[in-house]
């Protein structure tokens, strides 16, 4: 993540509930994926769940990017 994005997150995290929710979900998914990635073998149902979590994490990341883009455009206008 770019430094500029990190600064925007720090600036708006406490005032934007959607950004806060997305960041919390993103971190939760990241922790879950790290747990699975440490394991040598995942049963098929856990592998499917891991793939589902990866997709949810990516969708959340896209939403975070959209929120940050909104703040970037506001900053360039004002």
C-alpha distance (Angstrom), angle and dihedral (degrees) to the residues before:
residue distance angle dihedral
X1 . . .
X2 3.77 . .
X3 3.78 120.9 .
X4 3.80 89.7 -118.9
X5 3.82 90.4 55.8
X6 3.80 91.8 48.4
X7 3.80 89.2 52.4
X8 3.81 91.5 50.4
X9 3.79 90.7 49.5
X10 3.81 91.8 50.7
X11 3.80 90.3 47.3
X12 3.81 98.0 49.1
X13 3.82 104.5 26.3
X14 3.80 94.0 93.2
X15 3.81 94.9 45.7
X16 3.82 102.9 37.8
X17 3.83 111.6 67.9
X18 3.81 93.3 -171.2
X19 3.79 92.3 52.8
X20 3.80 90.0 47.7
X21 3.82 92.1 49.9
X22 3.80 92.4 47.5
X23 3.80 92.3 48.7
X24 3.82 92.2 48.6
X25 3.81 91.3 49.6
X26 3.80 91.3 46.3
X27 3.81 91.2 52.7
X28 3.82 91.6 45.8
X29 3.80 91.3 52.1
X30 3.81 91.0 45.8
X31 3.82 91.5 54.3
X32 3.79 91.4 47.6
X33 3.81 92.3 50.1
X34 3.81 91.2 47.9
X35 3.81 89.3 54.9
X36 3.79 91.3 52.1
X37 3.80 93.5 43.9
X38 3.81 90.5 57.7
X39 3.78 90.6 60.5
X40 3.78 121.0 88.3
X41 3.79 95.0 -147.2
X42 3.78 133.8 25.0
X43 3.79 122.1 -166.9
X44 3.82 112.7 -120.8
X45 3.81 94.2 -100.6
X46 3.82 91.6 51.9
X47 3.81 90.5 46.3
X48 3.81 88.9 54.0
X49 3.81 90.0 48.6
X50 3.81 90.3 48.8
X51 3.81 90.5 53.5
X52 3.80 90.5 47.9
X53 3.82 90.7 51.5
X54 3.82 90.3 48.7
X55 3.80 90.0 54.9
X56 3.80 92.2 46.8
X57 3.80 90.2 49.1
X58 3.81 91.4 50.9
X59 3.80 91.9 47.4
X60 3.79 89.2 50.6
X61 3.78 90.6 48.7
X62 3.80 89.4 52.5
X63 3.81 89.4 51.8
X64 3.82 91.1 49.5
X65 3.80 89.1 50.9
X66 3.81 90.5 51.2
X67 3.81 91.3 50.8
X68 3.80 91.3 48.3
X69 3.82 90.8 47.9
X70 3.80 88.2 55.8
X71 3.81 90.7 53.3
X72 3.81 91.9 44.7
X73 3.80 91.1 54.2
X74 3.81 91.4 47.3
X75 3.79 89.3 51.7
X76 3.79 93.6 50.8
X77 3.81 91.5 50.8
X78 3.74 98.5 47.5
